[in-house]
Amino acid sequence: MNHYSSASSPTIYFIGVTTASSSIMKVFPKWADTLHLEDAVIKGMDFKPHSDPKSYREAVTFIKNDPLSLGALVTTHKIDLYNSCKDLFDYIDPFAEQLGEVSSISKKDGMLCAHAKDPISSGLALENFIPHNFWNDYNGDVLLIGAGGSSLAMSVYFTQKKFGTNVPKHIIIANRSQPRLDSAQKILKDLNPQTRFDFALNPNPEDNDKTLASLKPHSVIVNATGLGKDAPGSPLTNNCQFPKDSYVWEINYRGSLLFKEQAESQAAEKNLYVEDGWTYFIHGWTQVISEVFHIEIKGSLLEQLSNIAKN
């Protein structure tokens, strides 16, 4: 018997760590009005990172069986939830299978569906600030700090065959622990023969500083660790040195964002472009809301939702 109460109106869940402090809790009701989602509500489900698989299964089973529980956005727990619950889904999309993660739970034609939306939402966010033909023009590196779902999704996005030769030739994924690196290596090893992957075991921020210092100019550096949002701090020390003419992406948009501050302190001297996670946040949520409520969100409607969220 689970401890969840049946939804009394159409409900989307936010499965995360500290969901009450996310701006989506205030933003969603305004979005629901704009999208004409009658009586739709959002509810948080908080779990500690790497929770007991039984807890994830209980939550997903509840959503599956409760008629007005329409689906969920999953953050932080994407890989653990997939591993715990994959047998509960009637449909798993190709990105979710490839990455071994789920960021969107929805229902369609009586089926419980798992999607991995991050390759799409991270790609849309990256296209918003990385110049067209960037890899062909400059041949920089990519450093993804953290080996969780976001880094895997970005790796899939960066190396798609549709980009032809305009793909990074070298992607480094750095992580504090070896098991996640091993898992990432299995998933990513055959993505694109034009891209060489390296997997760096960096237990502490000083190790990440060294990896950062090895990058070429015109690189892309991403904080995909959750540090700055799920926990305070940065994966780098204050002595870190970013490569010149590079693009630095803090994929979080709330929290202490020390990583972003470290990059901004060098931005003028190194000609850095520093981006936060706002656009990623908007695409991440609208992609899942589209799936859960079976509506299309793009163009001027997407802009309208972004403006509503900012105000």
C-alpha positions as CSV (number, residue, x, y, z in Angstrom):
1,M,0.0,0.0,0.0
2,N,1.5,3.4,-1.0
3,H,1.3,6.6,1.0
4,Y,0.2,8.8,-2.0
5,S,-3.3,10.3,-2.2
6,S,-5.3,9.9,-5.4
7,A,-5.3,13.1,-7.5
8,S,-8.6,15.0,-7.5
9,S,-7.7,17.0,-10.6
10,P,-5.3,16.5,-13.6
11,T,-1.9,16.4,-12.0
12,I,1.7,16.5,-13.2
13,Y,4.4,15.5,-10.6
14,F,7.8,16.9,-10.2
15,I,10.1,14.2,-9.0
16,G,13.3,15.8,-7.6
17,V,15.2,16.7,-4.5
18,T,14.0,20.1,-3.3
19,T,11.0,20.6,-5.5
20,A,9.2,23.1,-3.3
21,S,12.0,25.7,-3.9
22,S,11.8,25.4,-7.7
23,S,10.1,28.4,-9.5
24,I,8.1,25.9,-11.5
25,M,5.7,25.5,-8.5
26,K,4.7,29.2,-8.9
27,V,5.1,29.3,-12.7
28,F,3.0,26.2,-13.6
29,P,-0.4,27.5,-12.5
30,K,0.2,30.6,-14.8
31,W,1.3,28.3,-17.6
32,A,-1.7,26.1,-17.1
33,D,-4.0,29.1,-17.5
34,T,-2.2,30.2,-20.7
35,L,-2.3,26.7,-22.1
36,H,-6.0,26.2,-21.1
37,L,-5.2,23.2,-19.0
38,E,-8.4,23.1,-17.0
39,D,-7.9,22.6,-13.2
40,A,-4.4,21.1,-13.8
41,V,-2.0,21.2,-10.8
42,I,1.6,20.3,-10.1
43,K,2.8,18.4,-7.0
44,G,6.4,17.7,-5.9
45,M,7.8,14.3,-5.0
46,D,11.1,14.7,-3.2
47,F,13.7,11.9,-2.8
48,K,17.2,11.9,-1.7
49,P,19.7,11.3,-4.5
50,H,20.2,7.5,-5.1
51,S,17.1,6.6,-3.0
52,D,15.9,3.0,-2.3
53,P,14.6,1.5,-5.6
54,K,11.4,0.6,-3.7
55,S,10.6,4.3,-3.2
56,Y,10.9,5.0,-6.9
57,R,8.8,2.0,-7.8
58,E,6.1,3.1,-5.3
59,A,5.9,6.5,-6.9
60,V,5.8,5.3,-10.5
61,T,3.2,2.5,-9.7
62,F,1.0,5.2,-8.0
63,I,1.2,7.4,-11.1
64,K,0.5,4.4,-13.4
65,N,-2.6,3.4,-11.5
66,D,-4.1,6.7,-10.5
67,P,-6.5,8.0,-13.2
68,L,-5.9,11.8,-12.8
69,S,-2.1,11.5,-12.2
70,L,-1.1,12.2,-15.8
71,G,2.7,12.0,-15.6
72,A,5.8,13.6,-14.2
73,L,9.0,15.4,-14.9
74,V,12.0,13.7,-13.4
75,T,15.2,15.5,-12.4
76,T,18.3,14.2,-10.5
77,H,16.9,10.7,-10.3
78,K,16.6,10.0,-14.0
79,I,19.1,7.1,-14.1
80,D,18.1,5.5,-10.8
81,L,14.4,5.7,-11.6
82,Y,14.9,4.1,-15.0
83,N,16.9,1.3,-13.5
84,S,14.4,0.8,-10.7
85,C,11.2,1.0,-12.8
86,K,11.9,0.2,-16.4
87,D,9.6,-2.9,-16.2
88,L,6.7,-0.7,-15.1
89,F,6.6,1.2,-18.4
90,D,4.6,0.0,-21.4
91,Y,6.6,2.2,-23.8
92,I,10.2,3.4,-23.5
93,D,11.4,5.9,-26.2
94,P,14.7,5.3,-28.1
95,F,16.6,8.1,-26.2
96,A,15.5,6.6,-22.9
97,E,16.7,3.1,-23.9
98,Q,20.0,4.4,-25.3
99,L,20.7,6.6,-22.2
100,G,19.2,4.3,-19.5
101,E,17.3,7.3,-18.0
102,V,13.8,8.7,-17.9
103,S,13.0,12.4,-17.6
104,S,9.4,12.3,-18.6
105,I,6.6,10.0,-17.5
106,S,3.3,10.3,-19.4
107,K,0.3,8.2,-20.4
108,K,-1.0,7.6,-23.9
109,D,-3.7,5.1,-25.1
110,G,-3.7,3.4,-21.8
111,M,0.1,3.0,-21.8
112,L,2.6,4.3,-19.3
113,C,5.4,6.0,-21.3
114,A,9.0,6.8,-20.5
115,H,10.9,9.4,-22.5
116,A,14.3,10.9,-22.2
117,K,13.8,14.5,-23.2
118,D,17.3,15.8,-22.3
119,P,18.9,15.3,-25.7
120,I,16.2,17.5,-27.2
121,S,15.9,20.1,-24.4
122,S,19.7,20.4,-23.9
123,G,20.1,20.7,-27.7
124,L,17.6,23.5,-28.0
125,A,19.3,25.3,-25.1
126,L,22.8,24.8,-26.7
127,E,21.6,26.0,-30.1
128,N,20.5,29.2,-28.3
129,F,24.1,30.3,-27.6
130,I,26.6,28.1,-29.4
131,P,27.4,29.7,-32.8
132,H,26.4,27.9,-36.0
133,N,29.1,25.7,-37.4
134,F,31.2,26.2,-34.2
135,W,33.1,22.8,-34.3
136,N,34.0,23.1,-37.9
137,D,35.2,26.7,-37.4
138,Y,37.2,26.3,-34.2
139,N,37.7,22.6,-33.3
140,G,37.6,23.1,-29.5
141,D,37.0,20.5,-26.8
142,V,34.0,19.8,-24.7
143,L,34.4,19.2,-20.9
144,L,31.3,17.9,-19.2
145,I,31.7,17.9,-15.4
146,G,29.5,15.2,-14.0
147,A,28.6,11.8,-15.6
148,G,24.9,11.8,-14.9
149,G,22.0,12.0,-17.3
150,S,22.5,15.6,-18.5
151,S,26.1,14.8,-19.6
152,L,25.0,11.7,-21.4
153,A,22.2,13.5,-23.1
154,M,24.5,16.3,-24.3
155,S,26.9,13.8,-25.6
156,V,24.1,12.2,-27.7
157,Y,23.0,15.7,-28.9
158,F,26.5,16.8,-29.8
159,T,27.4,13.7,-31.9
160,Q,24.3,13.3,-34.0
161,K,25.0,12.1,-37.5
162,K,22.7,14.8,-38.9
163,F,25.4,17.4,-38.0
164,G,27.9,15.9,-40.5
165,T,31.4,17.1,-39.7
166,N,30.2,19.8,-37.3
167,V,30.6,17.7,-34.2
168,P,33.2,18.0,-31.3
169,K,36.2,15.9,-32.0
170,H,37.0,15.5,-28.3
171,I,34.6,15.2,-25.4
172,I,35.9,14.7,-21.8
173,I,33.5,13.5,-19.1
174,A,34.8,14.1,-15.6
175,N,33.3,12.6,-12.5
176,R,34.0,12.0,-8.8
177,S,33.4,8.3,-8.9
178,Q,34.3,5.5,-11.2
179,P,31.0,3.5,-11.5
180,R,29.2,6.4,-13.3
181,L,32.1,6.8,-15.7
182,D,32.1,3.1,-16.5
183,S,28.4,3.3,-17.2
184,A,28.8,6.4,-19.4
185,Q,31.6,4.7,-21.3
186,K,29.4,1.7,-22.2
187,I,26.6,4.0,-23.3
188,L,28.6,6.4,-25.4
189,K,31.5,4.4,-26.8
190,D,30.1,3.9,-30.3
191,L,28.1,7.2,-30.8
192,N,30.1,8.8,-33.6
193,P,33.5,7.7,-35.0
194,Q,34.4,11.4,-35.4
195,T,34.3,12.1,-31.7
196,R,36.8,10.7,-29.2
197,F,35.6,10.4,-25.6
198,D,37.8,10.5,-22.6
199,F,36.5,9.6,-19.1
200,A,38.4,11.4,-16.3
201,L,38.2,10.2,-12.7
202,N,38.4,13.5,-10.8
203,P,37.6,12.9,-7.1
204,N,38.1,16.5,-6.1
205,P,37.9,20.0,-7.6
206,E,41.6,20.3,-8.0
207,D,41.5,17.4,-10.4
208,N,38.8,19.2,-12.4
209,D,41.0,22.3,-12.5
210,K,43.8,20.3,-14.1
211,T,41.4,18.8,-16.8
212,L,40.1,22.3,-17.4
213,A,43.6,23.7,-17.9
214,S,44.3,21.1,-20.6
215,L,41.5,22.3,-22.9
216,K,42.0,24.2,-26.2
217,P,40.7,27.7,-26.7
218,H,37.1,27.8,-28.1
219,S,35.9,25.0,-25.9
220,V,32.6,24.3,-24.2
221,I,32.6,23.7,-20.5
222,V,29.5,22.5,-18.6
223,N,28.7,22.1,-15.0
224,A,26.4,19.1,-15.0
225,T,27.1,18.0,-11.4
226,G,24.2,19.5,-9.5
227,L,26.7,21.5,-7.3
228,G,25.3,24.9,-7.0
229,K,21.7,23.7,-7.0
230,D,21.2,20.3,-5.2
231,A,24.2,21.1,-2.9
232,P,26.3,24.2,-2.4
233,G,29.7,24.6,-4.1
234,S,31.4,24.2,-7.4
235,P,33.2,21.3,-9.1
236,L,36.1,23.7,-9.6
237,T,38.3,25.7,-7.2
238,N,38.7,29.4,-7.2
239,N,42.1,28.9,-8.8
240,C,40.7,27.3,-11.9
241,Q,41.7,28.7,-15.3
242,F,39.2,28.6,-18.1
243,P,40.5,28.4,-21.7
244,K,40.2,31.6,-23.8
245,D,37.3,32.3,-26.2
246,S,35.2,29.5,-24.6
247,Y,31.5,28.9,-23.8
248,V,30.8,28.1,-20.2
249,W,27.4,26.7,-19.3
250,E,26.0,26.4,-15.8
251,I,23.0,24.2,-16.4
252,N,21.4,25.2,-13.1
253,Y,19.4,28.4,-12.9
254,R,18.8,28.6,-9.1
255,G,21.0,28.1,-6.1
256,S,24.4,29.5,-5.2
257,L,25.8,29.1,-8.8
258,L,29.4,29.4,-7.7
259,F,30.6,27.8,-10.9
260,K,28.9,30.5,-12.9
261,E,30.5,33.2,-10.7
262,Q,34.0,31.6,-11.2
263,A,33.5,31.8,-14.9
264,E,32.2,35.4,-14.8
265,S,35.2,36.5,-12.8
266,Q,37.4,35.5,-15.8
267,A,35.0,36.4,-18.6
268,A,36.5,39.8,-19.5
269,E,40.1,38.6,-19.4
270,K,39.4,35.3,-21.3
271,N,36.6,36.4,-23.6
272,L,34.2,33.9,-22.1
273,Y,30.5,33.6,-22.9
274,V,28.8,32.5,-19.7
275,E,25.3,31.0,-19.8
276,D,23.0,29.9,-17.0
277,G,20.3,27.2,-17.1
278,W,17.2,29.3,-17.6
279,T,16.6,28.4,-21.3
280,Y,17.3,24.7,-20.5
281,F,14.8,25.0,-17.6
282,I,12.1,26.4,-20.0
283,H,12.8,23.7,-22.7
284,G,13.0,20.9,-20.2
285,W,9.6,21.7,-18.7
286,T,7.8,22.6,-21.9
287,Q,9.0,19.4,-23.6
288,V,7.6,17.3,-20.7
289,I,4.4,19.3,-20.4
290,S,3.8,18.8,-24.1
291,E,4.1,15.0,-23.6
292,V,2.0,14.8,-20.5
293,F,-0.9,17.0,-21.7
294,H,-0.6,16.1,-25.4
295,I,-0.2,19.7,-26.6
296,E,2.3,21.4,-28.9
297,I,4.5,24.2,-27.4
298,K,6.8,26.1,-29.8
299,G,7.4,29.5,-31.4
300,S,5.5,32.5,-29.9
301,L,3.7,30.3,-27.4
302,L,7.1,29.1,-26.0
303,E,8.3,32.7,-25.8
304,Q,5.1,33.7,-24.0
305,L,5.7,30.9,-21.4
306,S,9.3,32.0,-20.9
307,N,8.2,35.6,-20.3
308,I,5.5,34.5,-17.9
309,A,8.1,32.5,-16.0
310,K,10.5,35.4,-15.8
311,N,7.9,37.8,-14.3
